Amino acid sequence: MNVLTKNINNIFFIFALSHLMIWTLVPSLTNKNLPLDVIETLAWGSNLDWGFNKHPPASAFFSEVFFSIFGAQDWAYYLLSQIFVLIAFFYVFKFANEILSNIKFSLISVLLLEAIFFYNFTTPEFNVNICQLPFWAMVVYYSWRIYNSREIKLFDCFLVGIFGAIGFLSKYLFIYLLISIGLLFIYLIFKRTKKFDFKYLITIEVFLVLLVPHFIWLYNNDFITITYGLKRTGLAEGVIFDHLKFPVTFILKQAGILIPFFFLVFLFVKKIKINLNFKDKKFLYLFSVSILPIILIFFTSFLLGSKIRTMWMTPFYLFLGVFAVYIFKSQINLRKNQSFLFGFLFLFFLSPILYAYISINEKDKRTDYPGKEIAAKVQITWDQNFDKKIEFVTGNEWNAGNLSYHLKSRPTWEGFTNEKILKNSSQFICVDQVCLGRY
């Protein structure tokens, strides 16, 4: 390892550690309660299954693993979220180094991601969007190894199947990445190599086998998560005008989100000259994993008249930095490093400062909810009536989920008020549409 490579690796490590420390400490110190989505995943995790009313199970599983280690320590779940973000950054860095063959450019392609608020401001809230990030990055990286290899390794195919399945079990929108990569390989087989390698089937087999339990759960629960997802897109009340309104809104929102990103790109590019060469193997792959999924989701909105919510796009821009550096690499002026560095540092510190300011000064947010205090009062009421521990809680994910998280016995969340459970319980009390009891 030469001196430059070692220095860049050290810089990446310092950047990653700084990101982790800042985005773990800032919300830990300024938030009174965990955000909504984190409480939801913890509620689901207390009663693990192969799916839940809103999403598949992966985010709940990882939250529950951390709860079994750290318990009701808020900082642990901010740390969990940053671990997921940094694993994604690491694989973007690894992938960029193979694509760009220039470790300095590889570092820049990761630093550019700090200009996209999905990878800083919104990261304290561990949810299904954040849960996708490492698996999205790993699928792209190991698919590249398959795509770029003269002799496909069985282990790489196996890993793509595993990480693809976990990504899909994080959120169904992961399918847009899998479809994009699948289309690329179909093109590769029929137009380029004209050769099918049966090792590809390993990826598909592993992927499907790991999803079988979730598919069974879906069938047994009337496909509730799919119904919820379709409802969130606004399809049920859609009108013809939505086929234009929602795609245009989607494009405008994405353009606004990416303004800081393009600002950073322009700081080190001498002049903007774009050369799109689809005959270039590397360009074709980068286009397929960073642009094609966005095109596909845009056409979904256009064809179905469906609403694309901003946060759904969280993993879609992970490789946008690599793509930008690759298409502008001949025009990058490394002498403008200082301008880029100042721009990066400005955005790097601006995000946590804004987050802290909003968290401290706005008093009507979910993160201001007095979850611990309410749980303490409920515990006192329970102890005055019963001498056994609370075993279950029912109600919505927020109110009941907070009790599940904060109460010392960590009661299982049993979903919305369940008359059957209450009827068969030996002891229970109900307060403000939330019920607690023993089985």
N, C-alpha and C positions, 0 to 999 in steps of 0.2 A: 504494500500500500504506500503510494507516494505521499509527500508532505501535503500537497493540495487536497488530495482525496481525504486524508486524515483530518485536515482542518475543516473541510466542508462537512464531514460526518459529525465533527464536534459541534459545529454551528447548528446543524439540524437537531442534535441532541439537546443543546441549550434552548433552542426555539421550542422544541416539543415539551421539555420540562417546564419552561416558563409558561407556556399555554396551559399545561395541566394545573400548575400551581395557582395561576391567576383565576382560571375559570372554576376551580374547586373552592378557593378561598372567598372570592367576591360574593357568590350567592350564599355560601355558608354563613358569612358575616352579616349580610344585609337582608336576607329573607327570614321571616318568622316561621313559615311553614313551607313544606315541599309543594311544588307546582301541581296542578291538577293531573296532568298525564302521569307523573311519577306516582302519585297516590293511587291512580287507577291501576297501574301495572303492579303495584304492591298488593292492592286488594285482590286482583286476579291471582297473583302469586301465592297468596295465603291459601288458595284452594285450586291448585294447579290442575289443569285439564288440557286437552289437545286443541282447545279453542275457547273463545269467549264471545260475548254478545257483539263486540265491536271489531275485534282483531284476532288473528292467529296467536299462538302462545309464546313465541320466542322471547319477547320483551318481558313478559311476566316471569318466565323461567330465570332469566339473568338477574332480574330484580330480587327474586326469591333466594337465589344463590348468595347474593350480597347480604340479604337480611339474615340468612342463617349464619353469616360470619360476623356482621357488625351490629345487627339488631336495629333499633330505632334511632340511628345516628344520621341526621340529615346530610352531613358532609359526605357520607359514604356513597350516596346516590348521585351527588354532583361529581364525585370522583369516578364512579362507574361510567357516567356519560362521557367524561373526558378520556377515559381509557379507550372507549369505543371510537372516539374521534381520532385519537392518536394512532391507534392500530391502522385506521384508514389512511392517515397521513403517511405512515411508514410504508405502506404498500404503494401509495402514489409515488413516493420518493424512489422506491426500488424499481417500479415500473418505468418511471421517467428516466432513470439512469440507463436502463436498457434501450429505451427508445431514442433518447437524445445523445447518448454516448458522451455526455459532458456533465460532470457532477455539479458544476456551478449552475448550469441551466436547470438541472434536476431540483436543486434547492430552490431556485426562483419559482419553479412551477408549483411547489408546495406553498411557499410564502404567499403566492398570489391568492391562495384560498382564504387567507385571513381577510381579504377584501370582500368576501361573500358572507353575509350575516348568518347563513345557515351553519357556518363552522366556527362561530364565536358567540354572538349574542343569544342565539336560541339554544345553544348546547347544554345549559344547565338543566333543561327539562328532558330527562331520559324518557323516551317514548319510542313508538314503533318506527318513526323516521330516523332517529339517531341509531336505533338498533340495527338498521339496514347497513349503515356506513362501512363497518369493517368487512362485511361479507360481499358488499358491492365491490369494494376495492380488491378483495382477494379473488373474486370470480374474474374480474378484468385481468388481474396479473397472471393467474394460472391459465386462463384462456389464451392469453398472449403467448405463454410458453408452448402451448399446443399449436397455436397458429404459426409460430415462428420456428418451430422445430422440424428438422428433416425426419427425425424419428420420434414419433409421439410416445411420451412416457405414460405408462398405465397409471402411475401415481398422480400425475397432474390431472388426468381425466377423473380419477376418484375424488380428488380435492374439489374440482369444479362442481361435481355432483353434490358433495356434502355442503359446501358453502352456498351453492345455489339454493339448496333445500332450506337451509337455515335462514337465508335471506328472504325467501318466499314465505317462510313461517314467521318472519318479522312483519312483513306487510305484502299484500298481494301485488302492489305496484312494482315490486321487484321483477315481475314478469316482463316489464318493458326492456330491462337490460338483457334478460335471457332471450327474448325474441330478437333483439338487435344483434346479439352475438350469434344466435342461431341462423339468422338471415345471412350474416357474413360467411359462416361456414358452409351454408348451402351454396352460396355464390362461389366460394373457394373450390368446393367439390365439383360443381358442374361447369364452371367457366375457366378455372385456373388449372387445378391439378387433374381434374377429370378422374379422380380416384377417391374411393370411399374407404376409410380406415375403420375397421370394426371396433376399434378402441373407443370411438365416439359413443358407441352404445353403452359403454360402462358409465359414462357421465349421465346419460338419460336413465339408465336402470337404477343407479344409486339415488338420483334425484327423486324418482317416482316411489321407490321403496320407502324412503324416509318420509314421504308425504302421505303414505297409506293411512296411518292412524288419524291424521288430521282430516283426510277425506271421509273416513268412517264417521268421525265426530260431526263433520259438516252434514252428512246425510241424516244422522240421528237427531240433529238439532235444526232441521229445516233450512239449512244453508243461511243461518242467521247473519253471519259475518258478511256474506256477499250482499244480502238484502240491505244491511246497514251501509255498506260501501256505496251501493247504487243510490240509496236515499241521500247520502252526503253529496253526491254529484248533482242533485236537483233534477234527475231524470223524470221523477214521478210527476212533477208539475211543469214540465218543459213545454215551451212553445216554439214555433218556427224561428222566431227572432233570436232564440238562444243559440242557434247554430252559428250565428255571426257574433253575437254579443260576448259569449263566454270565451271563444278563441281569441278575439281581439283584446279582451280584458286580460287574458292570460299572457299574451305577448307584451302588453304594456307593463304589466307587473314585473315580468321577468327582466325587461329592459331597465326598469327602475332599480331592481335589486342588483343588477350587474354594473351599474354606473361606477361604483368604487373599484371594481375589478378592472374595467377598461381604463380607468384613470391610472392605476398602477402599471398596466401593460404599456400605455403610451409613455410612461416615464423612462423606459429603457429601450424603446424602439426608435430608431433613427427616422424612419418614414414608413407610413402604412402602405404596404404593397402585398396583396394577398394572392398567392398562387395555389390554387386547389388542384392537386394532381392525384386523381383517383387511381392512376396506374402505380402510384407509390404504395408499396405494401404497408409501410408504417402509417402513412396518412390514412389509408383506407381503414385500418384497424382503429386509429384514433377517432376518426369520424363516426365509426360504428358504435363506439362505447361512450362518446361524449356528446355527439350531436343527434344521431339517429334516435335514441330514446326520447329526446325532447320533441323531435319531429313527429314521432309516433303518438305521443301523448297530446300534441297539438291537434293532430288529425282525429284522434278519439273525440276530443272536445268538439271539433268541427262537424264530424259525421253524426254524433249522438246528441249534440247540443248539451253536453254535460259540463258542469262547473269543475274546474281544476283548482283546488285550494292551494294557496301559496306554499304552505309547509310541506305539501306532498312532494315538492321538488327537491327536498333536502339532499338526497344522494345523487341527483342527476348531474350536478356540477363538479363532482369530485375530480374529474380528469380534464376539466376545462382549462386549467393552468398548463397542463402538459400540452394540450392541443394548441393553445395560444403560443407557447414558446416554440413549438415545433414549426408552425407555419410562419413565424416571424424570426426564426433563429438566424437567418442570414442577414437580418436587419437589426439585430440586437446590438446595441452599443454598450459594451461593458464599462466604458469610461463614464457612463451615466449612472454607475452604481450608487453614488452618493444620493442622487435625486430619488432613486428607487428606494434606497434604505430609509430616507426621511419619510417618504410616502408610506412605506410599510409600517414603520414605527408609529406614525401618526394614527393610522387605522388600528394597529395592534393595541394601542393603549386607549384609544377613543371608545372602543366598544365596551370594555369593562367599566370605564368611567361613567358612560351613559347608563349602563345596566345598574350600577350602584346608585346613581342619582335617582333613577326611576323607582328602584326598589325602596329607597329610603323616603322619598318625598311623596309618592303616590300611596294612599292609605286604603284603597278599596280593591286591592288585587287579591287573587286567590292566595298568594304567598303571605298575606297579612292575616289569614284565617287563624284564630286562636285554637288550633287543633289540640295542643297539649292540655290547655286549660279546660276545654270541654271534656276531654277524655278523663281528666282528673275528677271533675264533678260527677261524671257518669259512674266512675269507679266507686266514689263515695256512696252514691245512691244505691248501687248494686250491693256493696258491702253492708249497708244498713238493712238490706232485705234478705241477703243470702250469704252463706259462708263458704261457698264453692267458687271456683274461678269461672270467668266468662269463657264459653267455648265457641260461640258463633255470633255473628252480627249480620243483620239484613238491612237493606235500604240501598239508596243510590251509591255509586262508586265514590263520590266525594265525601258525603257525610259519614256513611258507614265505613268507607275506606279509611278515613282519618282515624276513626275509632279502632279499626282493626290494626292500624299501624302504631297508634300511640298507647293503647291499653297494654298493661304489663303482661297479660296472659296471651297476647297476640291471637285473638279470636279469628276464626275462619270467616271470610266474607262469603255469604251464601246467596248473593245476588239480591234482587229486589225482594221486598217483603214476601216471604214464602209461607202461606197459610199452613201447608202440610208440615213444614219443619216446626212451626210454632205449636201446632196441635199435638205433635209428638214429643215436644220438648218437656223436660221435667220442671224447668224454671225459666221464666223469661220476663222482661219488662220492655215496654215500648215508650220512646220519647221522641216527639217531633218526627214521626214517620220512620224512625230507626228503631229496630228491635234487637235486643241482646238476650242471650240465653244459654242454656246447657242442653245438650242432646238428650 
